[in-house]
């Protein structure tokens, strides 16, 4: 995703659906607790508490969603950060191994 200002993230979802979606807000979706960690266009990107911190699932902003208070996403490990960074530029490299060679 290209760099966006934090306040611009999820603006469409807030405006169109009239929900308090923002990065860092706690949610319960279909009975699963999580936190909004990404903008997925017309969807909210949720990392559920029982998933790895890098797992971001798109969820419809009004389908079985209960919005809670602001929270703090779990920190990524160094390895998870490197892989997340690789995914941002994956089309430039043949595979993750080649990415690691170029970014020791």
Secondary structure, 3 states (H helix, E strand, C coil): CCCCCHHHCCHHHHHHHCCCCCCCEEEEECCEEEEEEEEECCEEEEEECCCCCCCCEEEECCCCEEEEEECCCCCCCHHHHHHHHHHHCHHHCCCHHHHHHHCC
